[in-house]
Amino acid sequence: MKVTLKYDQGIKDSEVVGLEVCEQEFETMIEFDYQERLMKAEEGEVIERRTPQEILDEMNRRERNSWQTHTRHQHQFELTLEVEDDESIDTNTMDKFADYSEMEEMERQDDYEEQCQKIRQLLKPAQADMIIAICLDGMSVNDYSEEIGEDPKNVSKRFVRIKNSLREILS
């Protein structure tokens, strides 16, 4: 059986290539696609098996749209450098900088959860909630007292006592 694929960056723009693939591979692909769409389908929705060409066309469309979106955003950050030899060099400045923001956020979250766990091991639940809300989450004593519905003076005194007892435990 033969399918056609369209390449965006082939020898010629929008080059079309035909591939010969064995029947068993197509049967597996059709069944996998069918089962996947069946799991995502809403109740009462009729799902039919698609031809290999329909499956590949959809995959190509999604990949192409994703790639176009990526390159469109990429062109916004391009920089042209002039060199002494009257040549210009195009560089994509955004590719030069590593993006560790997701990794840093995950590390911060792990640190936060670890600190919360340690506090909860050392203190009673109500005390731990207060220390976490005020010290780690940055909530003011007045805001915390409003949240739990108690007098701010009492909450403030209790907070100082808990903080002092936590210092003693940790030292």
Residue pairs with C-beta under 8 A, 6 or more apart in sequence:
1 20
1 21
1 22
1 23
1 26
1 52
2 18
2 19
2 20
2 21
3 18
3 19
3 21
3 52
3 53
3 56
4 16
4 17
4 18
4 19
4 53
5 16
5 17
5 19
5 56
5 60
6 14
6 15
6 16
6 17
6 60
7 14
7 15
7 16
7 17
8 14
8 64
8 67
10 17
21 52
26 52
29 52
29 55
30 49
30 50
30 51
30 52
30 55
31 49
33 49
33 50
33 55
34 47
34 49
34 50
37 47
38 47
41 47
74 92
74 94
74 95
77 92
77 93
77 94
78 90
78 91
78 92
78 93
79 90
79 91
79 92
79 93
80 88
80 89
80 90
80 91
81 88
81 89
81 90
81 91
82 88
83 89
112 136
115 136
116 128
116 132
116 136
119 128
119 131
119 132
119 136
119 166
120 128
122 128
122 166
122 169
122 170
123 131
123 162
123 165
123 166
127 162
130 144
130 155
130 158
130 159
130 162
131 159
131 162
131 163
131 166
133 139
133 144
133 147
134 140
134 141
134 144
134 159
139 147
141 152
141 155
141 156
141 159
142 152
144 155
145 151
145 152
145 154
145 155
145 156
146 152
148 155
